[in-house]
Amino acid sequence: MLKIREVIVVEGRYDKNTLSQVVDATILETSGFGIFKDQAQLELLRKAAQKRGLIIFTDSDGAGFVIRNFLKSAIKPQYLKHAYIPDMFGKEKRKNAPGKEGKLGVEGMPPEVIVDCLRKAGATVEGEEICSKYGQITKQDFMELGLSGGPDSKQKRQALIKKLALPEHLSANALLQALNLLYTKEEIYRLMNDL
């Protein structure tokens, strides 16, 4: 079981239950969209972020991105890390039918995927060092690669997102952030040459 320094924020209790079986960390819930009206919970998340850092670990569906974006606007970015689950289709065991978009949420992810997502987000794992070769891709690189500023930039970003099995709802800025967590600049240039 990985011991993680940062506080992890998830959408609900089933996500929290799944994570607590995989990692030793403080895990807080947003109660889904309840976070929009719960000022006390939001203040707790802000304080936790300032003290220990916060990893946002929401589902890869539209609702998950609404919650993620709300937290991104409410908490200073230097305290945040983002863990993204891949788009995997299916339904959680406890549900009778898949969700609206047919994607598995955090609660439906296998333990090895959860661990991989947290590592790629840059989680501080007790006893491990963080690799510094990541985080070097810039907006200028996006321009050079045709991922922004061009007439077909959106299509290129979507093709890259699909190739890398990232959540389809990533904005250009969120994609840049995700790539900086997961890949080196050289790897992205190679991937784009292959597309």
C-alpha positions, 0 to 999 in steps of 0.5 A: 500500500502506497503512503501518499503525503498529499490529501486526495479529493474524490467525488464520493464515498465509493471513490473514497472506499476504493482508494482507501483499499489501495493507498494510505492517504487522507481522502476527502469527498466533494459529495459530487456537486455538493461542493458548490454549496458547501463552503465549510468543505471547500475551506477545508480543502483549501487549508488541506491544500496549503498544508499538504498539497491536494490531488484532484482525482475525479471521474473522467466524465463531464460531471467529473470535469465540472467538479475538477474545474470548480476546484481549480478555480477555487484553490491556488494552482501551486497547491494542486496536482491532477490525477486523471483516470483513463476513459474505460467503458463499463459499469461499476459492480454496485450499479445496475447500468453504466453511467450517462457516458458509459465510463467507469469512474474512480470507484471502478478502476483496478488498483494498478490503474489507480496507483499509476494515475497517482504516480503520474500526477506526481504524488509524493510517495513515502520513500520515493523521489520525484523524477524531474524530467517531466514538466518541460512541455510549454505552450510554445511546444504546443504551437510548434506541434500544431496542438494550438493556434492552428485551424486543425489544432483541436483535431490534433489534440483529440487524436493525441488524447485518443492515442494516449487514452486520456479523458476526452474532455481535457481542454488544451490547458488541461492536456498540457498539464496532463502531458507534463505529468506523464511524458517528457518533451522528447516523448511528446515530439516523437508521439506527434511525429508518429500521428 
